Amino acid sequence: MAGHSKWANIQHRKGRQDEKRGKIWTRIIREITVSARAGGGDLSANPRLRLAVDKAKAANMPADRVKYNIDKATGNAEGVSYEEIRYEGYGIGGAAIVVDTMTDNRVRTVAEVRHAFSKHGGNMGTEGSVVFQFKHCGQLIFAPGTSEDKVMEVALEAGAEDVIADDEGAIEVLTADADFEAVKQALEAAGLVADEAGVTMRPENTIELSEDDAQRMQKLLDVLEDLDDTQEIYHNAQL
């Protein structure tokens, strides 16, 4: 089935992330710390930690730094204790935004998120106000030029829920959260390595914005992205 073009948005986001490498590492370390404390340091028994380590490798984080943070988390060493909090709100044109944070100070974080929304044309919502517009799922995206037939054959055989080709030829594989790792491994075993892979909040429907509104929306997303406690941002705007 055909889908809206995601490739330009993906490349745009990657470019912005490359400019913020230090901040990316900080987020990954937080994710490693929380997932290792919650599920232990054994990668084979802790899928969330395994995914965080994959992100660390993709971000070129040194292996010894990854190991240090796992050991620190599982050894109950003294350090900052992070709390995971999700905020929801509306952006430009009523676009839905979900902001996942990890924080050691809930009061500071909610104030910063609320300020970002209100200052840049958005509105902070209540819990559950927009998250129903997203599906929690595994997602793998392959660059244009990848064989759709091969991806579809391997992915569906491994338990994927859907395979979608967008207008530019990029291929998106969707899985249940629990099946993500198995599908990813099957695709990699077949020589199909995704350009982007992870467990995400995927919008069920998108809102297309005009050029001016898209720029305003991007500004709001950038401000939210730059908050120290932000881990991930999900939205349904077609920029």
C-alpha positions in Angstrom: 0.0 0.0 0.0 1.2 3.6 -0.6 1.9 6.1 2.1 2.8 9.8 2.4 6.4 10.7 1.8 8.4 10.5 5.0 11.9 10.4 3.6 12.6 14.1 3.4 11.4 14.5 7.0 13.6 11.7 8.2 16.7 13.1 6.5 15.9 16.6 7.8 15.6 15.2 11.4 18.8 13.3 11.0 20.7 16.4 9.9 19.4 18.3 13.0 20.4 15.4 15.2 23.9 15.3 13.8 24.3 19.0 14.7 23.4 18.1 18.3 25.6 15.0 18.9 26.4 15.9 22.5 22.8 16.2 23.4 22.0 12.9 21.6 24.6 11.1 23.7 23.1 12.6 26.9 19.7 11.2 26.0 21.0 7.8 25.1 22.9 7.6 28.5 19.7 8.4 30.3 17.8 5.7 28.3 20.6 3.2 29.1 20.5 4.1 32.8 16.7 3.8 33.1 16.4 0.6 31.1 19.3 -1.1 32.8 18.0 -0.2 36.3 14.5 -1.5 35.3 15.5 -4.7 33.5 19.1 -5.5 34.3 22.3 -5.3 32.3 21.9 -8.5 30.3 21.2 -7.4 26.7 19.7 -10.7 25.7 17.1 -10.5 28.5 16.4 -6.7 28.3 15.1 -5.7 24.8 14.7 -2.0 25.9 18.4 -1.9 26.9 19.4 -3.6 23.7 17.6 -1.0 21.7 19.3 1.8 23.7 22.7 0.2 23.0 21.9 0.0 19.3 21.1 3.7 19.4 24.4 4.3 21.1 26.3 2.4 18.4 24.5 4.4 15.7 25.5 7.6 17.4 29.1 6.4 17.5 29.3 6.3 21.3 32.4 4.5 22.5 31.7 1.0 23.8 33.5 1.6 27.0 31.2 4.5 27.8 28.2 2.4 27.1 29.5 -0.4 29.4 30.4 2.1 32.1 26.8 3.5 32.2 25.3 0.0 32.2 27.6 -1.1 35.1 26.8 2.2 36.9 23.1 1.7 36.6 23.0 -2.0 37.5 25.5 -1.6 40.4 23.2 0.8 42.1 25.9 3.4 42.2 25.0 6.8 43.6 23.7 9.1 40.9 20.8 11.0 39.6 17.4 9.2 39.6 15.4 9.9 36.5 11.6 9.8 36.2 9.9 9.2 32.8 7.1 11.6 32.1 5.0 12.1 29.0 3.4 15.4 28.0 0.8 16.0 25.3 -0.3 19.1 23.5 -1.4 20.8 20.3 0.9 22.5 17.8 0.2 24.8 14.9 -3.0 24.0 13.0 -4.1 21.6 15.8 -1.3 19.1 15.1 -0.8 16.6 17.9 2.5 16.5 19.8 3.7 14.0 22.3 6.9 14.8 24.3 8.6 12.0 26.2 11.0 13.2 28.9 13.3 11.9 31.6 13.8 14.2 34.5 15.2 14.5 38.0 12.9 17.5 38.6 9.3 17.2 37.5 8.4 20.8 38.5 11.1 22.2 36.3 10.3 20.0 33.3 6.6 20.7 33.2 7.2 24.4 33.5 9.7 24.3 30.6 7.4 22.2 28.3 4.4 24.4 29.1 6.4 27.6 28.4 7.6 26.2 25.0 4.1 25.3 23.9 2.6 28.7 24.9 5.4 30.9 23.6 5.5 29.3 20.2 1.8 29.0 19.2 0.9 25.6 20.8 -1.2 24.5 23.7 -0.3 22.1 26.5 -2.9 19.3 26.8 -4.0 17.0 29.5 -3.0 13.4 29.8 -4.6 11.3 27.1 -5.6 14.4 25.0 -3.7 13.5 21.9 -1.9 10.2 22.5 -4.9 8.2 21.2 -4.0 9.6 17.7 -0.7 7.5 17.8 0.1 3.8 17.7 2.9 2.4 19.8 4.7 0.1 17.4 8.0 -1.0 16.0 9.1 0.8 12.8 11.9 0.2 10.3 12.4 2.5 7.4 14.5 1.6 4.3 15.9 4.1 1.8 14.4 4.6 -1.7 15.9 1.9 -4.0 15.5 -0.9 -1.5 13.7 -3.9 -3.0 10.1 -3.6 -1.8 9.4 -7.3 -2.7 12.3 -8.6 -0.7 11.5 -6.4 2.3 7.9 -7.5 2.2 8.7 -11.2 1.9 11.1 -11.2 4.8 9.2 -8.8 7.0 5.8 -10.5 6.8 7.3 -14.0 7.2 9.0 -12.7 10.4 5.7 -11.4 11.8 5.5 -7.8 10.6 2.1 -6.2 10.6 2.4 -4.1 7.5 4.9 -2.9 4.8 4.2 0.5 3.2 6.0 2.2 0.3 5.9 6.0 0.3 5.7 8.5 -2.6 9.5 8.7 -2.9 10.2 4.9 -2.7 11.1 4.6 0.9 9.8 1.5 2.6 8.3 1.4 6.1 7.9 -1.8 8.0 5.5 -1.8 11.0 5.5 -4.4 13.7 3.9 -5.0 17.1 6.2 -3.7 19.9 6.9 -7.2 21.1 7.8 -8.4 17.5 10.2 -5.5 16.6 13.4 -7.3 17.6 12.6 -10.5 15.7 11.6 -8.7 12.5 14.7 -6.5 12.7 17.0 -9.5 13.1 15.3 -11.4 10.2 15.7 -8.4 7.9 19.3 -7.9 8.8 20.0 -11.6 8.3 18.6 -11.2 4.8 21.0 -8.3 4.2 18.4 -5.6 4.7 19.6 -3.0 7.2 17.1 -0.2 7.9 18.2 3.5 7.8 16.1 4.1 10.8 14.7 1.5 13.3 13.1 1.7 16.7 9.9 1.4 18.8 8.0 4.6 18.2 4.7 6.4 18.5 3.4 6.5 14.9 0.6 8.9 14.0 -2.6 7.2 12.7 -3.3 10.2 10.5 -1.3 13.3 9.5 -2.1 17.0 9.2 -0.7 18.8 6.2 0.4 22.4 7.0 1.0 25.4 4.7 4.6 26.6 4.3 4.2 29.4 6.9 2.5 27.1 9.4 5.1 24.3 8.8 7.9 26.8 9.6 6.1 27.8 12.8 5.5 24.2 13.7 9.2 23.4 13.1 10.2 26.2 15.4 8.0 24.8 18.2 9.4 21.3 17.7 12.9 22.7 17.7 12.3 24.5 21.0 10.8 21.3 22.6 13.7 19.3 21.2 16.2 21.6 22.8 14.8 21.2 26.3 17.4 19.4 28.4 14.9 16.8 29.7 13.4 15.9 26.3 14.0 12.3 25.1 11.7 11.9 22.1 9.1 14.0 20.3 6.3 12.5 18.2 3.9 14.6 16.1 1.4 14.2 13.2 2.3 17.2 11.1 3.2 16.6 7.5 5.9 19.3 7.2 
